[in-house]
Amino acid sequence: MTENNSKFNIIYYDSVDSTNNIAKALANGGAREGTVVVAKRQTAGRGRLGRQFYSEEGGLYLSVILRPEILAENAVQITAAAAVAVAKACEEVSGKKAFIKWVNDIYIDSKKVSGILCEGVINPENKTLSYAILGIGINVENKTDFPLEIRDIATTLFEGTASEEVYKKLTFSILENFFKEYRALAHKTYLKEYRKRSILIGKEVTFEQNGDIHTARVIGIDDAARLILSENGNTIKLGAGEVSVKLK
């Protein structure tokens, strides 16, 4: 089913391999910015750093086609702006306070409820993004048990079931909140909210870089949405594509 309005062209599926894959094919075919692919289930969902993303029924999985005029190295700002939008939307529909784990995870009650993946195609001539696909997955309701490996770290927005109206409200809240920030991306208006919702600032974390394990304290997030850490008196800035960060 396809739903059109002046802002978004939303295409609905019951089950797909990956909403990002479908959105990429549509983008390659010239689909406009604001085209959105939504599914109730993914059979091959994926997260950052090539990880598998659990995507069974009971979640909201959507991918948005974007055509930003930014350098590819600044794509992390899209992810950060989306994290703010998803956190706000989750709060609006559930009433539960939502936080952000740098760079792309949304947490409720100290457990992960959502993940975000932004994939881009780079124009080799000027290093800008020809287009980007913003993928968002949210655990909405308990329809199936989480796999054992994530059962202790994942949660859902609702303990019971959620109506179709909730899914629709959540979808449009995400899109409205995100595009508000996206249109003002150069002004970085999302950063204040992103920092306020961070669960890492002030915490000690471990991260792997160039094959070595480091322990450091997070002291902030800079204007490029990089994580700022202090390790043995040295200041380190991490980009989203470099590392995976874990709370100690």
LUMBARO-850350 format. One line per field, with one value per residue (C-alpha): z, y, x. Coordinates in Angstrom, 1 decimal. Each point is the difference from the previous one (the first is absolute). Layout:
BEGIN
Z (Z:...)
Y (Y:...)
X (X:...)
//
This chain:
BEGIN
Z (0.0:-0.8:1.8:-1.6:1.5:-0.8:2.3:-0.2:-2.3:2.3:-1.3:2.3:0.1:2.3:-0.3:-1.9:0.1:0.9:-0.3:-0.7:-3.0:-1.5:0.7:-1.7:-3.1:-0.1:0.5:-2.9:-2.1:0.8:2.9:1.6:3.4:2.6:-1.5:3.0:0.0:3.1:0.9:2.9:-0.3:-1.5:-0.8:-0.5:2.1:0.8:2.4:0.2:-0.7:-1.8:2.9:-0.4:1.2:1.6:-2.0:0.7:0.1:2.8:-1.1:-2.4:-2.7:-2.4:-2.4:-1.3:-3.3:0.5:-2.5:2.3:-1.4:2.5:0.0:0.7:3.0:1.6:-0.3:3.7:0.5:-1.7:2.3:3.1:-1.2:-0.6:3.5:1.5:-2.2:1.0:3.7:-0.1:-2.0:2.4:2.9:-1.7:-0.6:3.1:2.7:0.9:0.2:-2.9:0.0:-2.6:0.0:-2.4:-2.8:-1.2:2.8:1.9:3.6:2.3:3.6:-0.6:-2.9:-3.8:-1.7:-3.4:-2.4:-2.9:-3.1:-2.6:-3.2:-2.8:-3.6:-0.5:-3.1:-0.7:-1.7:3.0:2.9:0.7:0.5:-3.2:2.3:3.5:1.4:3.6:1.5:3.3:2.0:3.2:2.3:0.5:1.6:1.3:-2.7:0.1:2.5:-0.6:-1.0:3.1:-0.9:0.3:2.4:2.9:-1.8:-2.3:0.9:-1.7:0.1:1.3:2.3:-1.8:-3.4:-2.0:-2.5:-3.6:1.0:2.3:-2.8:-2.3:2.7:0.7:-3.7:-0.7:3.3:-1.0:-3.5:1.2:2.7:-2.2:-3.0:2.3:1.1:-3.4:-1.7:2.6:-0.1:-0.7:3.1:2.2:2.0:1.0:1.9:3.3:0.2:-1.0:2.7:2.6:-0.7:-0.1:2.3:-0.5:1.1:3.3:-0.3:-0.4:-3.2:-1.8:-3.7:-2.6:-2.4:-2.4:1.8:3.5:2.8:1.8:3.1:0.2:1.6:-2.3:0.5:-2.8:-3.6:-2.4:-2.7:-2.6:2.2:0.9:3.4:2.2:2.5:2.5:0.3:2.3:-0.3:-3.8:-1.9:-2.7:-2.6:-1.6:-3.2:-0.3:-2.7:2.1:3.1:2.1:3.5:3.1:3.5:2.6)
Y (0.0:3.5:3.2:3.3:3.5:3.2:-0.9:-3.8:-2.8:-3.0:-3.6:-2.7:-3.7:-2.9:-1.6:0.9:-1.1:3.6:3.3:1.6:-2.3:0.9:3.7:-0.2:-1.6:2.8:2.7:-1.4:0.2:3.7:-0.1:3.4:1.0:-0.8:-3.4:-2.4:-3.8:-1.5:-3.7:-2.0:-2.5:-0.4:-3.3:1.5:3.2:1.4:2.5:1.8:-1.7:-2.8:-1.4:-1.8:2.0:-1.9:0.9:-2.3:0.9:2.4:2.7:3.0:-0.1:3.0:1.4:3.6:1.2:3.2:2.1:2.2:2.5:-0.8:-1.6:-3.7:0.5:1.9:-2.8:-0.7:3.2:-1.6:-2.9:2.2:2.2:-3.2:-1.3:3.2:-0.4:-3.7:0.7:2.7:-2.2:-2.9:2.3:1.4:-3.4:-1.8:2.7:-1.6:2.1:-0.9:0.5:-0.3:-2.2:1.5:-0.2:-1.7:-1.9:1.0:-1.2:-0.3:-1.2:-0.7:-2.4:0.5:0.6:1.3:0.1:2.3:-0.7:2.7:-1.3:2.3:0.0:2.3:2.2:-0.6:3.3:2.2:-2.4:1.0:-2.4:-0.9:-1.3:-1.5:-2.6:0.5:-3.3:-0.1:-3.1:0.2:-2.8:1.0:-2.9:-3.5:-2.4:-2.4:-0.6:1.7:-2.3:-1.1:2.1:3.3:-1.0:1.8:3.2:0.6:1.3:1.1:3.2:-1.8:-3.1:-1.2:0.6:3.2:1.1:0.9:3.5:0.0:-1.2:2.7:2.7:-1.2:0.0:3.6:1.3:-1.3:1.5:3.4:0.3:-1.2:2.2:3.0:-0.6:-1.1:3.2:1.9:-2.4:2.7:1.8:-3.2:0.8:-3.7:0.1:1.5:-2.7:-2.7:0.9:0.3:-3.5:-1.6:-3.0:0.0:3.5:-0.3:-3.8:-2.3:-2.0:-2.5:0.1:-1.8:2.0:-1.4:-3.4:1.5:0.2:3.4:1.2:3.7:2.4:1.7:3.8:1.2:0.0:2.6:2.0:-2.7:-2.5:-1.8:-1.5:1.8:-2.1:0.4:-2.8:0.4:3.8:-0.2:1.2:-2.3:0.6:-2.9:0.0:-2.3:-2.2:-0.8:-1.8:-1.8:1.4:-1.9:1.2:-1.6)
X (0.0:1.2:-1.0:0.8:-0.1:1.8:2.9:0.4:-0.6:-0.4:0.1:-1.2:1.0:-0.9:3.5:3.2:3.6:1.1:-1.8:3.4:0.5:-3.4:0.6:3.5:-1.6:-2.6:2.6:2.1:-3.2:-0.4:-2.5:-0.4:1.2:-2.6:-0.8:-0.5:0.0:-1.8:-0.2:-1.4:2.8:3.5:1.7:3.5:0.1:3.4:1.6:3.3:3.3:-1.7:-2.0:-3.3:-3.0:-2.8:-3.1:-2.9:-3.7:-0.7:2.2:0.0:2.6:0.3:2.5:0.0:1.6:1.9:1.9:2.1:2.5:2.7:3.5:-0.1:2.2:-2.9:-2.6:0.3:-2.0:-3.0:0.2:0.3:-3.0:-2.0:0.9:-1.6:-3.1:-0.4:0.5:-2.7:-2.4:0.4:-0.8:-3.0:-1.7:1.1:0.5:3.3:3.2:2.4:3.8:2.7:3.1:2.5:-0.3:-3.2:-1.8:-3.1:-0.4:-3.0:0.4:3.7:-0.8:0.2:-3.3:1.2:2.9:0.8:2.1:0.9:1.5:1.1:1.3:2.9:0.5:3.7:0.5:-0.8:-0.3:-3.6:-2.9:-1.8:-2.7:-0.4:-2.3:-1.0:-1.1:-1.8:-1.1:-2.1:-1.2:-3.6:-1.8:0.6:-1.1:2.9:2.9:3.3:2.9:1.9:3.1:-2.0:-2.7:1.6:0.9:-3.1:-3.5:-3.2:-2.0:-3.1:-0.2:-3.1:-1.4:-0.2:-2.7:0.5:-0.8:3.1:2.2:-1.3:0.4:3.6:0.9:-1.3:1.5:3.4:-0.2:-1.3:2.6:2.8:-0.7:-0.3:3.6:1.2:-1.2:2.2:2.9:2.6:-1.1:0.4:-3.1:-0.2:3.2:-1.3:-2.7:2.4:2.5:-2.8:-1.2:3.4:0.5:3.8:1.1:1.8:0.2:3.0:0.0:2.1:0.6:2.1:2.2:2.6:-0.2:0.6:-2.5:-0.1:-1.7:-1.0:-2.5:-2.5:0.2:-2.2:-1.3:1.5:-1.7:0.7:-1.8:3.3:0.4:2.6:1.9:2.8:2.5:3.0:-0.1:-0.3:-3.1:-1.3:-2.7:-1.8:-1.9:-3.1:1.6:3.1:-1.0:-2.6:-0.3:-1.2:-0.8:2.2)
//
